[in-house]
Amino acid sequence: MQGKVMTEGAMAAVYVGIDVCKERLDVYLHPTAKRLAVANDPGGWRRLKRVLADHAVERVVMESTSKYHRAAHRSLWAGGFAVAVINPVRARLFAEAAGTLAKTDAIDARMLALIAERLDPAAVQPLRDSVEAVQELARARRAAVDERVAIAQRRNTAVSPLLRRELASRARSLDGHVARLEAELQRIIAADPVLARRQVILCSIPGVARITAVTLIASLDEIGQLTGKQASALAGLAPFAQDSGPRKGARHIRGGRRDLRGALYMAALSAARFNPDLATFKQRLRDNGKPPKVALIAVARKLIHLANTLVRDNRSWSPRTA
């Protein structure tokens, strides 16, 4: 996807920044300095595409906004425009580095257009409907599980018999809610051949339970298309250097996708016991003096590398033979 390609030399490349909110899209075209605002609905998207069709658009950049950017992203992509979606934190840090401390929708749109030109973020294809549905249900399940844990903790410390009964009733209700969400997740995955195959591959890895596989499917749709380092970084498991001058600081993991990192950490606890290769790998790290937590994060990193490789090769895990 290269964006709208005009006759060579006819027009200068244009970079588009779009600040997204529920009701409106604020748009800035760089370097023409053209601004416009359109409704975040099908009519607004059509109007925006008519405007952009008159320019040699090289890249469109918008912020990730949970769900409000998705339909616009899909519409622009279908119209032939290369669209990149970036983290809002990254956009804000870029604006501050450029000396722009004020924050308005119009300013944010301009900063996104400058990011499109200067950082050249990669265009990202919109998620398929089945993947979006899995993501939404997986987030709902995670929230319900967290609420269930909180209720159990409150019930353990509650003194009032009435409060204990009420909390027990809410816990039972959440049990049913989680079960229904998990059943719907499995239905959607089973109906999508790509997702169903991914789940089979991921569940073949010792230590990766079905709900961990669902989290991987929901949180890392790029799996199988990444390098090992890219997969580690997206999972928040890549160690980053902390060096300055003669000082060589300890490497620390940072960033990444929180739900994915949490799922891989829990899977690593199991894999370090039941996956022969990873159990040996962890023990070797411990024998070399690595702290327990460092060794466990290394196991989680190995897991995401393994999962990425297996999905890329479209094959299930099998034990090594001598």
N, C-alpha and C positions, 0 to 999 in steps of 0.2 A: 504494500500500500504506500504510494508515493505522494498522495495528495493530488490536487488538481494540476495537471501539467499543461502549461500554455506553450505556444510557439516559442522556440528558443530565442532569447533576446527581446521578446515582445514586452515582457513585464518583469519587474524586479520581484524577487521572492518576498512573500508576505507571511508573517508569523502572527498567529491569533491566540489571544488569551481570553479565557471565559471564566468569569467568577459565577459560581452556581449557587442559587438558593432555591427554596421550594417553589416560589412563584415566578422568578425572573432569572434571566441570563444577562449579565453585563459583559459586553464584548469589547475588546480593544484590538485593532489591527496595527501591527508594527511592520515597517516604519511609516506608514501613511498617517498614523495618529488618528485614524477614524474610530469613532466610538458609537456604539448603539446598545440599546437594551431591548430584549424581546421576551415575550412570555415563555415560561418553561412548559410549553405544551406543543402539540403537533403543529398548530398554526405558527407559533414562534419559531420552531425549528425550520419550517419551510421558508419563512421569511429570512432567517439567518443564512440558509443554504443559497438562497437567491443572491444575497449580498456577497457571500464568499465566492460564488461562481464567477464574479467579475474580477477576481484577483488570482494571482499565481500563488495559491496557499501552499506553503512548504510544510507547515506543521501547526496543529491546533493543540493547545494545552489547557486542561481544566483540572481543578482540584478534585480529589476523591471526597465525596460527601455522603458516604454510606449508601444512599439509594437515589438521591435527587439528581445526580449527574448521569445515571445509567441510561435512561431513555434518550437523552440528548446525545450521549456518546454513540448509542446504537444508530440513531438517525443520521448523524454526521458520517459515521463509518459507512453506512449503506449508501450515502451520497458520494462516496469516493474520497473523503478527506481523511488524512492520517492524523489520528487523535492520540495524544499521550495523556495519561492520568497520573498525577503526582500527589504525594503526601502534602497536606496543608502546612505541616510544620516545615517542610523543606522550602515551600514558597515563602513563608514568613521569614525564615532565616536568610533567604536570598535577598528579600526586600531590605532587611536590616543591614546586611552586608553592603548593599548598594546605597545605604544612607537614608532610606525611606522608612521613617519611624511611624508615620501616620498610617492608618488602616481604614480604608473605605472600599466599597465594592468596585468602584471605578479604578482606584489605585491597585487593588489586587488583580484586576483584569490586565492592567498594563504590566505589572510585574510578571504575570504568567506569560504574556507575549514575549517579554525580554528573556525569560527562561527558555522559551521555545527556540529563540535565536541563539543564545549564548551557551546553553547547556545541551541542546539537541536531545531531549529525552526521547526514548524509543516509543514509537507508536504501539498501542496495545489494542488488540482485537476485543470487542465486547464479549462478556461472558454469555454462554448459552443459557437459555431459560432454565434448564434442569440444574445447572451449576448454581445459578442465583437462588433457586428454590432450596437447594441443599444448604447453601450458606445461611439463608434466613432461618431455616429450621434448626440448623446446628447452633446458631447463636441463641435461639429461643431455648433449646435444650440446655445449653451451658448456663443461661440465666436461671432456669428452673432448678438445675442441680445445685447451683450456688445458694439459691433461696432455701432449698431443702436442707442443706448443710447448716445454714444459719438458724433455721427453725429447730433442728436437732440440738444445736448448742444451747439455744434458749430454753428448750424443754428440759435439758439436763440440769439447768440451774433454777428452773421455776419451782416455786413453793406452793402457789395457789393450785388446788385441784382443778378448778375451772380452767385456769390458764393452761395447765398441762393437757386437759382434754381437748381444748380448742387447738392447741399446737399439734397434737396427735392427729386431729381431723384434717388440718391443713397439710400435714406431711403425707397422709394417705391420698389426699386430693392431688398433691404434686407427684406422687408415685404414678398415679394414673395418667397425669398430664405428660410426664416424661416418657412413659411407655407408649402413648399414642404418637408423640413426636418421633420416637425411634422407629415405630412401625411405618410412619409416613416417609421417613428418610429412606428406609429400606425399599419401600415401594418405588420411590422416585429413582433411586440408584438402579434397581433391578430393571426398570423400564428404559434405561439409557445404556446401550451396549458398551460405550466407552467407559462410563463410570462403573458399570458392573464388572468389567474386566479389571479395572484398576483395583477395585475392592478385593477381588480374588487374589491378585498379585500381592497386594499389601498384607492381606491376612495370612498369606503363606509364610511370612517372615516371623520366626519365633520371637515372641515378645510384643507383637503388634496385634492387639485385640480389635474386634470389629468397630468399636466406637472410636478407637485411635485411627483406624483406616478412614472412617467417615470424616474425622477432623482433618486428616491429610487431604482428602478429596475436596473438602469445603474450603480449606485455607490455602491450598497450593495447587491451583488449577494448572500452573505451569509445569508441574512435575513431569519428568521425562524429556523436557525440552531445555533443561538447564545443565550447566556444569556443576560439579560437586561444590565448588566454592560459592557459586551463585545460590544453590539450594541452601547451603549453610547460612549464608547472609540473610536470605529471606526468612529462614527459621529463627534468626536471632541467635545462632550458635557459632558464628564465626568469631575467632579471637582477633581483636584489633590491637595494633601496636600502640604503645604509650611511651615513645622515645623522645628525648629532647637533649641535643648536645651529647655529652658523654653518658648521660643517664639512660639506662635501658630498663624501662618500666615493665611491670608484669602485664601480660596480655589479658584483656577482659572481653567477654561477649557483651554485645549491646544491640539495641534496636530489634528489628525483625517483627514478626507477627506473633503476638502474645499467645493466642490460643494454640497455634502450631507448636511453639516452643514448649508450652506446658504439656501438650499431648506427647511430644517426643521425650520429654524428661520422664514422664510416668512410664512410657514404653521402655525407656532405657533401664529403669529399675528392674523390670521383668526380663528384658533381653540379657542383662548382665548375669542373670542366673540361669536362663533356659536356652539361650542361643550359644552354642559351643564356641563359635568363632569370637563372638563379642565378649563372652566370659573370659576367654583366654587373653583377649586384647586388654580388658580392664585389669586383669591380674598382672599383666606385664607392666602396665603403667604404674600400678601400686608398688610393684617390686622395684621400680625405678625411682620411687620416692614421690610420685605425684599424689597430692591430697585427694581424699575420696571424692569430693565434689568435682574437682578437675577431671578425674578419671571418668566420672559418670557423664559429664558434659561431652567428653570425647566419645563415649559410647553413643550418646544421642546424635552426635555429628556423624558418626559412622552409619547409624540407622538411616538418616535422611539421605546420605550418599547411596546406600544400598537400595533404598526405596526408589530413588530417582533413576538409578541404573537399571533396575528390574523393569520399571514402567517403560523406560526408553527402549529396552530390548524386548518388551512384551513377553516376559517369561516369569514364572514363579520361582521362589527361592527353593534351592535344594542344598543339602549338606555337602560339604566338600568331601571328596574321596581321596585316599592316599594315592 
